[in-house]
Amino acid sequence: MTLLPHGARSEYLDLDGGRVRVLRGGSADAPPLLLVHGGSNDNAAISWYRMFTEFGSDHSVIAPDLPGFGGTVGIEPLGGPAAQADFLSRLLSGLGVERAVVAGVSMGGDVALNLARRHPDRVRALVLIAPGGLGDRVGNRFTHRAAWWAARMPDPLLLRFSALANRFVGLALRAVVHDVSTMPPEVVAEFRREGAVPAPRWDTSATTRPTSAPTGCATTSCPWSGRSAPPRSSSTARGTRSCRSGVPGGPPS
């Protein structure tokens, strides 16, 4: 991977028998901010490309490429958001970080939720951007059940579908970005490079197997989710719950 956001520097951490690429920004003495990228063709540089200078002004930014993504090599892809969360806890230990503000986008949001649930002492505050694991379901009940069954196909079959999908990276990008012309060309190029990577490097389990059930997505990943409510301005589906507490296990803000 060649993309390096402005204000970021690449570091590598030996962990779990491989090398983890970690993009760092800001001062090491500042409060830690852990950024968790999305799935599919994503990596830390793509998700957080424009954030390092801004966030680095008052935080020590930590943005790893999860196993199966970006520049992280030598570690087998992990099976789902819970395993990814455990990996992030080990990563923080390896970096000498006890607690951090944690922000996650899409799949990374599901991983961040699981980090707060499984390792609450690691999370000072939680920021979720269009997170997986909180929506009621994918589309209607029929499309959700179909997606749920498809996500549980054996990995060899999933990898073949992933390889086929990678041939249509441009279509995939236009499907998730409102106006691709607003994206920096170097980010688009990196997204395409990731799409050209052989499918076995992808973490298909974490990407396609979020916190879900046959009839809907889990909405109880946060221990306080039963006491929270969606923001009034939210355009998410009715019944979706959001975690707005600054501290895991604390009252909604």
N, C-alpha and C positions, 0 to 999 in steps of 0.2 A: 504494500500500500504506500502511495507516495504523497497523499494529501496531508499537509500540515497547516492547520489553521493559524491565522495571525495571532500572536500572543501565546501560542502553545509551543511546548517542546516535547520531544519524544523521549520516554524512558522505558526501560525493560526490567521486568521483575521475574526472577526464576521462581516458579510456583507450580505445584502439582505435576512436576516432571516436564514442564514446558516453559515457554517464555511468553509473558503477558506484556503486550504493548500498552503503555499508559501514557496518555497525553496529560501534561501538567501545565498549569498556568498560575500566575500570581506568586505571592511569597509563601515559602514553606512555614513561616511563623503565623500566618493568618488562619482564621477558622476554616476547617476543611469543608469542601463542597464536593460530594460524589455525584457524578453525572452518569446515568445509565442509558445507553442508546437503545434504539428500536431493533426490530427483527428484519427479516428478508435480506435486502441488499445493504442494510445499514451498517454503520460502524461509528465509533466515537467522533471521528472527524466530520462525518456527514451530519449527524444529529446536532452537534454543538458547534458547527463551523464558525458562527459569528459571536459566540458567547465567551470566548476565553479572555479577550481584552476587557470586556465589561465585568464579568464575574471575577476576574483576577485582580480587579482594583481593590477588593476588600476580602477576598477569600483565597484559600489555597485550593485550586481546582484540580480534581482527580477524575479523569475520564478514561476508563479502560475499555479495550476491545474484549468483549466476552469470548469465551472459547467457541471456536467455529466462525468467528467474525474478524474482519480487518487484519491487523498485523500480529495477532496472537497465534502462536504456533506450538505444536507439540503436545496439545491437550485435547483429548477427545471431547466432542460436543456433549454438553450435559443435558440430562433428561428433564427439562421443564423449569418453571420459575423458582420452585423451592430449591432445587439443586444449584441454580444460578445464584440465588440469594446466599446460600452457604458458601459458594465460591467467593462472592464479594466480601463476606465476613473474613475469610482467610486472606483475601487480598489486602484488606485494611490492616490486618495483623502484620502482614509482610511489609507494609509501608510504615508501620509504627503509628497508625492512626487509631485512636480508641473510639471516637464518635464523630459523626459528620452529619451535616445537612445532606439529604439524599433527594435527588431529582431524577425522575424517570419518564421517558416518553414511550407511548405505545407498549410494545412488549416489555421495554425497560420499566414502565410503570408497574406492570404486574410483578416483575422481579423486585422492584423497590418495595412494593406492598408486602411481599413475602419476607424481605429483609427486616422490615419493621415488625412483622408478626413473629418471625423465628428468632431474631436477634435484636430485640427492642433496645438493648443497651448500646447498640451501635448507632442508632438513629436519633439525632438531636431534633430534626424536623423533617417533614416529608412534603415534597412537591411533586404532584402528578399531572402529566400533560397527556390528555387523551389516553388514559391507561387501559391496558387490558385487564381483565378480571373483575371489572365493576359494572359493565353493561349487562342489561337483562338477558339479551341474547343477540345472536348474529342474524339480522333480518327478521323474518317471521319464524314461527315455530318449526315450519317444514325445512327452511333453509338452514336453520340452526342445527337441527338434528342431522341433516346431511353433512354439514361442516364438521360436526362432532365426530361422526363416524369416519369421515375422510381423514381427520386428524389422527385417527388411531390405526391407520394402515401401517403395515410393517415398514420400517425405515427404508429397505431396498426399493420398495415400490414408491414411497414418497420421494426418494432421491431422483427417480426417473421422471416424476412429474416436475420436480424442481428444475431439472436440467432442461426440460421442454419449456417451462415458463421463462427461463433465463433468455430464451431467444426473443422474447417480447418485452425487453426491459423498458423501451421507450413507452409502450402502452401502459405498463405498470406504473411508471413515473407519472404519466398524465392522469392516471386514475386516482392517485393519492395527493397530487399537488394541484391546487386550483389554477395557477398560472406558472408553468415551467419556465417561462421567459424571465421571471423574477429571480430565479435561482442563479447563483454564481456559476459560470461555465465549468470551473474546476470541480465544483461539487457534483454537477451533472456527470462529468467525466469519471469521477470516482465512483458514483453510483453505477455507471455502466461497467467499470472495471470489476466491481464487486459481482455484478451479474454474470461476468465472464468466468469467474472462479468456478472450478469444478464443484458440483453440488455437494459432494461428501464433506466439504469444509464447513458447510452451513450447519448451524445448530437447529436441525429440523424439529427436534422434539420441543425445544423452548419456543420456536417460532410458531409452530402449528398446534401446540398443545397447551394453551393457556389454562388458567384456573377456570374450569368449566364443568358442566354436567350435561346429560343428554337433553334436558329441557330448558336449560338456561345457564348463564354464567354465574359463578359464585360472587356474591356480594358481601361476603363476611370475611374477606381476607384481613380487614382491619379489626382489631379487637373492639373498637368503639363504633363500628359501622352501624350497629343497631340504633345508635343514638344520634346519627348524623342525617343530613338531608342534602339534596342537590342544591347548588347555588340558584338563586332566583333567576339569574340570567342564563342558566344552563339550557342548551338545546338538545341535551341527551334524552334518551327515551324515558318515558314516565316510569318511575319506580327505581331508577338508577340512584345509587347512593354514593355520596362523595365523602372522603375523609378529609376534614378540614382542621383537625387538631394539630397544633404545632408539635406536640410530643406524643409518641405512640402510647396508647393507653389512657391519655388524658382526655378531658372533656372537649367537645367540639368548640371551636372558636367562633 
